[in-house]
């Protein structure tokens, strides 16, 4: 039987101090569950994410199984602070650090070269890792104690991303040991996913932060070629997550954890069957985009952008088609 922790109002408590009628949530139960290798569902600034210890390969496998997903869709990783990125990634370019300084915590997911010495197995990542620091008090409090979590949007593959823990429980049931309910997720727009594995950044998915702004902060200039393929803008992380909206969505989805959204607002994902309205259809999910990023370069798909993406599949890619084309940066200067 799963445990549900009431963290409703936690964001307000963090701003205004403890309130008499809202006791502090017992997040220690979440941390204990993660350390035992169990799955948890927690809120992020995008959508709700399903998380596992990123260094527990069995737990990550159970996360993918709970979602009905395979190793070809590895989850993004949520981190508690900016410093953690150096423990997970190597050869982090200067432009990626500028993006971290500007947008973390927030809805920007960076795909980086993973540290080869790390003993983890997120799936078929091709030596990379997608990383995001979420802008949510509850998520950050949990991450501060657990360390990096593999997080994907809290939904079954092909189903709407959850914007409450109750929605996540309807889909994931007892596969998750602890659910943290903090009210409707504040998201609605996917995290922007940026490939930072080369000399210049490439937009894998345009979301909450416009591509032009990313390039400006990175210091590589705004794309100017009118004939260049545009990034899909139209869900996620958790990761996007995912996410992964996650992710994955990001969840992250952005992600986490967590597909791109039309409006430039923080967050990732869509609304579920609650009082929150569902946004317009989005586009490719965190996991779909990250499949593109993780694939060996010769295997990457080169498919025209599809404007008819599906906002219901934050951090999910069952019926949104093949991975989309990346948007390369314009000339420097």
C-alpha positions in Angstrom: 0.0 0.0 0.0 1.3 3.4 -1.0 1.8 6.3 1.5 0.5 9.8 0.6 2.2 12.8 2.2 0.4 16.1 2.4 2.7 18.9 1.4 0.0 21.2 0.3 1.1 24.8 0.9 4.7 23.9 1.3 5.7 26.6 -1.3 3.9 29.2 0.7 5.5 28.1 3.9 8.9 28.5 2.4 8.1 32.1 1.5 6.1 33.2 4.6 7.4 30.9 7.3 5.6 28.1 9.1 1.8 28.4 9.4 -0.2 27.1 12.4 -2.7 25.2 10.4 -0.2 23.6 8.0 2.2 21.3 9.7 5.5 20.6 8.0 5.3 17.5 5.7 7.3 14.5 6.8 9.6 14.4 3.8 11.9 12.0 5.7 9.6 9.2 4.5 10.4 10.1 0.9 14.1 10.1 1.5 13.9 6.7 3.3 12.0 5.2 0.5 14.5 6.4 -2.1 17.4 5.0 0.0 15.6 1.6 0.1 15.4 1.6 -3.7 11.7 2.4 -3.8 9.9 4.7 -6.2 8.5 8.1 -5.2 6.3 10.7 -6.8 7.0 14.4 -6.0 6.1 17.8 -7.4 8.3 19.9 -9.5 8.0 23.3 -11.1 6.7 21.6 -14.3 4.6 18.5 -13.7 4.7 15.7 -11.1 7.6 13.4 -11.5 8.3 9.7 -10.6 11.7 9.4 -9.1 14.4 6.9 -8.1 17.9 7.0 -6.9 19.9 7.8 -10.0 22.7 5.4 -8.8 20.4 2.4 -8.1 20.2 0.6 -11.5 17.5 -1.7 -10.2 15.3 1.2 -9.0 15.8 3.0 -12.3 14.7 -0.1 -14.1 11.6 -0.3 -11.9 10.9 3.4 -12.8 11.0 2.6 -16.5 8.8 -0.5 -15.9 6.3 1.5 -13.9 5.9 3.9 -16.9 5.8 1.0 -19.4 9.0 2.2 -21.1 12.3 0.7 -22.2 16.0 1.5 -21.8 15.9 3.4 -25.1 14.2 6.3 -23.2 16.5 7.0 -20.2 15.2 9.5 -17.7 16.7 12.9 -17.0 18.4 13.6 -13.7 17.2 16.3 -11.2 19.9 17.8 -9.0 19.7 19.8 -5.7 22.2 22.6 -6.6 24.4 23.9 -9.4 27.6 22.4 -7.9 26.3 18.8 -8.5 26.7 19.1 -12.2 30.5 18.7 -12.0 30.0 15.4 -10.2 27.8 14.1 -13.0 29.2 15.6 -16.1 32.6 16.3 -17.7 33.9 18.8 -20.2 31.2 21.2 -19.2 31.6 24.1 -21.7 31.7 27.7 -20.6 28.5 28.5 -22.4 26.7 25.7 -20.4 27.9 27.3 -17.2 26.4 30.6 -18.3 23.1 28.9 -18.9 23.3 27.2 -15.5 24.0 30.5 -13.7 21.2 32.2 -15.5 18.4 29.6 -15.5 18.9 27.2 -12.5 16.8 26.5 -10.7 14.3 26.6 -13.5 13.0 25.1 -16.8 16.2 24.5 -18.7 17.6 21.0 -19.2 21.1 20.5 -20.3 22.4 17.4 -22.1 26.1 17.0 -21.1 28.8 14.4 -21.4 28.5 12.1 -18.4 31.4 11.3 -16.1 32.7 7.9 -17.3 33.6 6.8 -13.8 30.1 7.0 -12.4 28.6 3.7 -11.4 25.1 4.1 -12.6 22.9 2.8 -15.4 20.1 5.2 -16.6 19.6 3.3 -19.8 21.0 3.8 -23.3 22.5 7.3 -22.9 25.4 7.1 -25.3 27.7 8.6 -22.6 25.5 11.6 -21.9 23.2 12.8 -19.1 20.3 15.3 -19.2 20.4 17.4 -16.0 18.1 20.0 -14.5 17.7 21.8 -11.2 13.9 22.2 -10.5 12.5 25.4 -9.1 10.2 23.8 -6.4 10.8 24.0 -2.7 9.6 20.4 -2.0 11.6 18.8 -4.8 14.8 20.7 -3.7 14.3 19.7 -0.1 14.0 16.0 -1.0 17.0 16.3 -3.4 19.2 17.9 -0.8 18.9 14.7 1.2 18.7 12.0 -1.5 21.2 13.5 -4.0 20.5 13.2 -7.7 17.3 11.5 -8.7 16.4 9.9 -12.0 13.0 11.5 -12.7 10.4 11.2 -15.4 6.9 12.5 -15.6 4.5 10.6 -13.3 2.4 8.9 -15.9 2.1 5.7 -17.8 3.6 5.7 -21.3 1.0 7.3 -23.6 -1.1 8.8 -20.8 -1.4 12.4 -19.7 1.3 13.8 -17.4 0.1 14.2 -13.8 -0.3 17.6 -12.3 -1.3 16.3 -8.9 -0.2 13.3 -6.9 -3.7 12.0 -7.0 -3.6 11.9 -10.8 -0.2 10.1 -10.7 -1.6 7.5 -8.3 -4.5 6.7 -10.6 -1.9 5.7 -13.3 1.0 4.3 -11.3 -0.8 2.8 -8.2 1.2 0.7 -5.8 4.3 0.7 -8.1 5.2 3.9 -6.2 5.8 3.6 -2.4 5.4 7.3 -1.5 3.4 10.1 -3.1 3.9 13.7 -2.1 0.8 15.8 -2.7 1.6 19.5 -2.9 -1.4 20.6 -4.9 -1.6 21.4 -8.7 1.8 21.7 -10.3 2.6 25.3 -11.3 3.9 24.2 -14.7 2.2 24.4 -18.1 5.2 25.0 -20.4 8.0 22.5 -21.1 11.6 23.0 -20.1 13.9 24.0 -22.9 16.4 21.2 -23.7 19.8 22.2 -24.8 22.5 19.9 -26.2 25.8 21.1 -24.6 28.0 18.2 -25.8 29.6 20.2 -28.6 31.5 23.5 -29.1 28.2 25.4 -29.5 24.8 24.7 -28.0 21.9 23.2 -30.0 18.3 23.4 -29.1 16.7 19.9 -28.9 13.4 21.4 -27.8 12.3 24.9 -27.4 10.1 25.4 -24.4 9.8 27.9 -21.5 12.9 29.7 -22.5 13.0 30.9 -26.1 15.9 29.6 -28.3 17.0 33.2 -29.1 17.4 33.9 -25.4 19.4 30.7 -24.8 21.8 31.6 -27.6 22.2 35.1 -26.3 23.0 34.0 -22.8 25.3 31.3 -24.1 27.1 34.0 -26.1 26.8 32.4 -29.5 24.4 34.8 -31.2 20.8 34.4 -32.4 20.0 32.1 -35.4 19.6 34.2 -38.5 19.2 31.7 -41.3 15.5 31.9 -42.3 15.7 28.6 -44.0 17.0 26.8 -40.9 14.6 24.2 -39.4 12.8 25.7 -36.4 12.4 23.9 -33.1 9.0 22.5 -32.3 7.1 24.9 -30.1 3.7 24.1 -29.6 4.3 19.6 -22.7 6.4 17.8 -19.8 8.9 17.0 -17.4 8.9 16.0 -15.1 11.0 15.0 -16.0 9.4 17.2 -17.0 10.6 15.5 -15.1 10.5 15.3 -16.9 9.1 16.6 -18.0 10.8 15.4 -17.4 8.2 18.1 -18.0 11.4 15.4 -17.2 12.5 15.5 -18.5 11.7 14.3 -19.5 10.2 17.0 -18.9 11.5 18.0 -17.9 10.4 16.3 -14.9 11.8 17.2 -16.4 11.3 17.7 -17.5 12.5 19.8 -17.3 12.1 17.5 -16.5 12.6 16.3 -15.9 12.0 16.4 -15.6 9.6 16.7 -18.8 7.2 18.8 -25.2 7.6 22.4 -25.8 4.9 24.8 -25.2 3.7 27.9 -27.1 3.8 30.4 -24.2 7.1 31.6 -22.7 6.4 30.9 -19.1 8.2 28.8 -16.5 7.1 25.2 -16.1 6.7 22.1 -18.1 3.7 20.1 -18.8 0.0 20.2 -19.0 -3.0 20.2 -16.7 -4.9 17.1 -15.9 -8.5 16.5 -15.1 -8.7 19.0 -12.3 -9.5 22.7 -12.0 -6.4 23.4 -14.0 -7.1 23.9 -17.7 -5.3 21.8 -20.2 -3.0 23.9 -22.5 -2.8 23.8 -26.2 -1.1 20.8 -27.8 2.6 21.0 -27.3 5.1 18.9 -29.1 7.8 16.2 -28.6 8.3 15.1 -25.0 11.5 15.1 -22.8 12.0 11.4 -23.4 11.4 11.7 -27.2 13.9 14.5 -27.5 16.4 12.8 -25.2 16.2 9.6 -27.3 17.4 11.9 -30.1 20.2 13.3 -27.9 21.3 10.0 -26.5 21.4 8.2 -29.9 24.7 7.7 -31.7 25.1 10.6 -34.1 24.7 8.5 -37.2 21.5 7.1 -35.9 19.8 10.3 -35.1 16.5 11.0 -36.9 16.2 13.9 -39.3 12.5 14.5 -39.4 10.7 17.8 -40.1 9.1 19.5 -37.2 5.5 18.4 -36.4 3.3 21.2 -35.3 0.6 18.9 -34.2 2.3 17.5 -31.1 0.4 16.2 -28.1 0.4 18.1 -24.8 -1.1 15.1 -23.1 2.2 13.3 -23.3 4.5 15.4 -21.2 7.7 13.5 -21.0 6.1 10.8 -23.2 6.3 9.9 -26.9 4.0 7.1 -27.7 2.1 9.0 -30.5 4.0 12.1 -31.3 6.3 10.4 -33.8 10.0 10.3 -34.3 12.5 12.6 -32.6 12.5 16.0 -34.0 15.3 17.9 -35.7 17.6 20.0 -33.5 17.9 23.8 -34.0 21.6 24.7 -34.5 22.9 28.0 -33.3 23.4 30.9 -35.7 26.8 32.5 -36.5 28.8 33.9 -33.7 28.9 37.6 -33.1 
